Amino acid sequence: MKLIAGNWKMFKGPRETREFCAAFSTPAGVDAVLCPPFVSLPAAVESGHTVFAQNVHWADDGAFTGEISAPMLLELGVSGAIVGHSERRQYFGETDETVARRTVAALRHGLRVIACVGESLEERESGQMDLVLRLQVETIADVAGAEEGLAIAYEPVWAIGTGQTATPEQAREVHAFIKSLLDVPVLYGGSVKPDNAEELLSQEGVDGALVGGASLDVESFTAICQAAAT
Ligand code: PGA
């Protein structure tokens, strides 16, 4: 079954979350996950949908202002977390090492994890893509291995929020490369929309999608989930 995760980023407080959740139902044959901001997690969990956080810290508790731990998420009924999203790497100093630490701690507590990797346009065009992806994936593989509950999201940075997706061939090629380094489900992310979802999701090695902008609207997120179910 394909995993379709809606990464809402810093959109939708509790009220809008309740509205979305009331209007959304997961189509049969797909593993649909909602990833709202931290303050909206309780509202999403109460709706009965499967819910992931957008980040999780490696310590159970401690002096880490602004962070949230795996036991805290579990207490709320959250099932997993995204870690290492490119926006965290780009704006908040997330590194391959911190991503790996977050991943291993979350898995140890029984949370599912979507760990994000992806190259920038400059890295792709200068021939650094394989090296960058290898470092990102192997840092996770070294500490976590192909553990149950772990998925990688391949999100080329140049495709996020730009309307420019990887071609099906590019996705196939990179997904195969990632799986050769760490044999876990690999999701594609970066401008997935209702009109390109079916083609991307039908590629070999594409085990689901991490959807940003198009996950904010119930109809378009439902259409993407339906494309994954067919
Ligand atoms: P996008 O975002 O679908 O809006 O490109 C994807 C992501 O950042 O996870």
Boltz pocket constraint, residues with backbone or C-beta under 6 A from the ligand:
constraints:
  - pocket:
      binder: B
      contacts: [[A, 7], [A, 155], [A, 159], [A, 160], [A, 161], [A, 162], [A, 163], [A, 189], [A, 190], [A, 191], [A, 192], [A, 210], [A, 211], [A, 212], [A, 213], [A, 214]]
      max_distance: 6.0
